[in-house]
Amino acid sequence: MSSPSISVFGLGYVGSVTAAVLAERGCRVIGCDVTGSKVDQINRGEAPIGEPGLNELLRTQREAGNIRATLDVNEAVTDSEISIVCVGTPSSPSGALDLQYVETVSRQLADAIRRKGSDHVVVFRSTMLPGSTRRLAETYFAGLETPFLVYFFPEFLRQGTALEDFRNPSLSVIGALQSGQSLDAVSVILDETTEMVPVESAELIKYACNAFHAMKVVFANEVGRIGKALEIDSRAVMDALCRDSRLNISPYYLKPGTPFGGSCLPKDVAALTHQARKLGVAVPMLDSLMESNRRHLESVLERIEQVGTRRVILIGLAFKEGTDDLRGSAMLELAAQLLMRGFEVKIYDPAVSASNLIGANKVFAHARLPLFETLMIPCLEDAFPDVCDLTLVVSKPCVQIESIESCLQKGGKHHIIDVNGWKNLAGVNAGYEGLCW
Ligand SMILES: NC(=O)c1ccc[n+]([C@@H]2O[C@H](COP(=O)([O-])OP(=O)(O)OC[C@H]3O[C@@H](n4cnc5c(N)ncnc54)[C@H](O)[C@@H]3O)[C@@H](O)[C@H]2O)c1
């Protein structure tokens, strides 16, 4: 199959790299921009933006006749099968996302596709908040009589290494409006690693990545400022941190679920931020960790209150799987908060034996839950016999699914809140919701 013709809307940092590399891949590319000087530069084989290697690539592709540019939207659409949208999506003064350029291009594209009268594919690469692509598709393209396909394909290139990043992306996901939507029409812009996801997920993945990058920079700088105040070389500290690829530079601790807890993280975050305050070092991100964690626990409480039942079984009490440690346990705190709000609460955790608790573990449990022993149940069936409306909050898979089913009265209105993503729970005959999904 011959390579398709592609129009690229917006010839800035993303668009001009997109146009050049797709031309290199053998596509016939037509760039389109509202800025005449950028169009002229492409037509002279020059890069409209500063990016290493782009001038040379555009010159060779222009000389080979693979790329040209125009101000005319109709010409760009008529001469292509796929349009890739790379216009800017800046912040408005309030910080809100300004979609005026994607709105304009979408309207122009829809008009041009209507005039063209044959199939067309639109791929948005401009960064947009979840829901934007579907709304644009419904607003501008849904009324077209000709078949059309719309995708959101987030771009992860970095300026300065943009050509290499485009050729070999660090991450490649494409969002489709319908599950099972074919990717055949856009295969030329994908690679063997590309994963298809719901369009809203693709939009959020882009923001999650950039927020994560921003968080990494801020974190390293906050450690850096503390290091400087203590006359410690924080470059070496962060180098050491990065050498741990099991807990630090890894997927570990990156799954939405239980608030953090245990005997170390809350204590050590508190000690570090206290030290920073004493040193006069501002560390707003580190300072925010405990508050964000508290808000996350509050979101579990809100979910339970919204269900509306007054009896709750917590499954899994220790602060994480594989331990009986209750210190800093989010589920223990949840139990305390529920009791304060008048809920009836029972707790099941086979790893925790009330009679075997000793030392700091025992002190912590009794400080937060003075009637701790009376809340623990040895088996789920004993929790609330003959009760028709129960909420189960499950933080770990420490019980057989059959036991869960047998503690739910048939015909009752029961609800399960899955804190950490135990897939089998969704199959239980009860209302099901994930805490973060
Ligand atoms: N710059 C990056 O490193 C990068 C990386 C990944 C994603 N993104 C995202 O990609 C998008 C584009 O970013 P950029 O840095 O290339 O922006 P940019 O400002 O460099 O380029 C945008 C181009 O769009 C053109 N334009 C505006 N309205 C137009 C219209 N109606 N028709 C045709 N062209 C039009 C502008 O003239 C400009 O040349 C943004 O959403 C951005 O968030 C940027």
The ligand as an SDF file (V2000), in Angstrom:
LIG
                    3D

 44 48  0  0  0  0  0  0  0  0999 V2000
    6.3490   22.2240   22.0270 N   0  0  0  0  0  0  0  0  0  0  0  0
    6.4340   21.0130   22.5410 C   0  0  0  0  0  0  0  0  0  0  0  0
    7.4950   20.5260   22.9560 O   0  0  0  0  0  0  0  0  0  0  0  0
    5.1990   20.1510   22.6150 C   0  0  0  0  0  0  0  0  0  0  0  0
    5.3220   18.7960   22.8860 C   0  0  0  0  0  0  0  0  0  0  0  0
    4.1960   18.0010   22.9280 C   0  0  0  0  0  0  0  0  0  0  0  0
    2.9470   18.5690   22.7050 C   0  0  0  0  0  0  0  0  0  0  0  0
    2.8430   19.9030   22.4560 N   0  0  0  0  0  0  0  0  0  0  0  0
    1.5130   20.4510   22.1880 C   0  0  0  0  0  0  0  0  0  0  0  0
    1.3840   20.5840   20.7710 O   0  0  0  0  0  0  0  0  0  0  0  0
    0.6020   21.7340   20.4450 C   0  0  0  0  0  0  0  0  0  0  0  0
    1.4250   22.6560   19.5560 C   0  0  0  0  0  0  0  0  0  0  0  0
    2.5530   23.1160   20.2830 O   0  0  0  0  0  0  0  0  0  0  0  0
    3.7110   23.9390   19.5660 P   0  0  0  0  0  0  0  0  0  0  0  0
    4.7620   24.1400   20.5870 O   0  0  0  0  0  0  0  0  0  0  0  0
    4.0700   23.2980   18.2650 O   0  0  0  0  0  0  0  0  0  0  0  0
    2.9420   25.3240   19.2690 O   0  0  0  0  0  0  0  0  0  0  0  0
    3.4670   26.5340   18.3750 P   0  0  0  0  0  0  0  0  0  0  0  0
    2.8800   27.7670   18.9810 O   0  0  0  0  0  0  0  0  0  0  0  0
    4.9400   26.4580   18.1690 O   0  0  0  0  0  0  0  0  0  0  0  0
    2.7780   26.2770   16.9670 O   0  0  0  0  0  0  0  0  0  0  0  0
    1.4130   26.3910   16.7440 C   0  0  0  0  0  0  0  0  0  0  0  0
    1.2240   26.7950   15.2730 C   0  0  0  0  0  0  0  0  0  0  0  0
   -0.1560   26.7490   14.9760 O   0  0  0  0  0  0  0  0  0  0  0  0
   -0.4020   27.7800   14.0370 C   0  0  0  0  0  0  0  0  0  0  0  0
   -1.8380   28.0240   13.9340 N   0  0  0  0  0  0  0  0  0  0  0  0
   -2.6610   28.6780   14.7850 C   0  0  0  0  0  0  0  0  0  0  0  0
   -3.9170   28.6860   14.2940 N   0  0  0  0  0  0  0  0  0  0  0  0
   -3.8910   28.0050   13.1360 C   0  0  0  0  0  0  0  0  0  0  0  0
   -4.8770   27.6590   12.1750 C   0  0  0  0  0  0  0  0  0  0  0  0
   -6.1640   28.0430   12.3120 N   0  0  0  0  0  0  0  0  0  0  0  0
   -4.4990   26.9430   11.1020 N   0  0  0  0  0  0  0  0  0  0  0  0
   -3.2170   26.5510   10.9500 C   0  0  0  0  0  0  0  0  0  0  0  0
   -2.2390   26.8560   11.8290 N   0  0  0  0  0  0  0  0  0  0  0  0
   -2.5740   27.5680   12.9020 C   0  0  0  0  0  0  0  0  0  0  0  0
    0.4170   28.9500   14.5790 C   0  0  0  0  0  0  0  0  0  0  0  0
    0.6210   29.9470   13.5980 O   0  0  0  0  0  0  0  0  0  0  0  0
    1.7000   28.2200   14.9610 C   0  0  0  0  0  0  0  0  0  0  0  0
    2.6020   28.1730   13.8920 O   0  0  0  0  0  0  0  0  0  0  0  0
    0.1970   22.3480   21.7900 C   0  0  0  0  0  0  0  0  0  0  0  0
   -1.0630   21.8610   22.1400 O   0  0  0  0  0  0  0  0  0  0  0  0
    1.2500   21.8540   22.7330 C   0  0  0  0  0  0  0  0  0  0  0  0
    0.7680   21.8100   24.0710 O   0  0  0  0  0  0  0  0  0  0  0  0
    3.9360   20.7020   22.3920 C   0  0  0  0  0  0  0  0  0  0  0  0
  1  2  1  0
  2  3  2  0
  2  4  1  0
  4  5  1  0
  4 44  2  0
  5  6  2  0
  6  7  1  0
  7  8  2  0
  8  9  1  0
  8 44  1  0
  9 10  1  0
  9 42  1  0
 10 11  1  0
 11 12  1  0
 11 40  1  0
 12 13  1  0
 13 14  1  0
 14 15  2  0
 14 16  1  0
 14 17  1  0
 17 18  1  0
 18 19  2  0
 18 20  1  0
 18 21  1  0
 21 22  1  0
 22 23  1  0
 23 24  1  0
 23 38  1  0
 24 25  1  0
 25 26  1  0
 25 36  1  0
 26 27  1  0
 26 35  1  0
 27 28  2  0
 28 29  1  0
 29 30  1  0
 29 35  2  0
 30 31  1  0
 30 32  2  0
 32 33  1  0
 33 34  2  0
 34 35  1  0
 36 37  1  0
 36 38  1  0
 38 39  1  0
 40 41  1  0
 40 42  1  0
 42 43  1  0
M  CHG  2   8   1  16  -1
M  END
$$$$
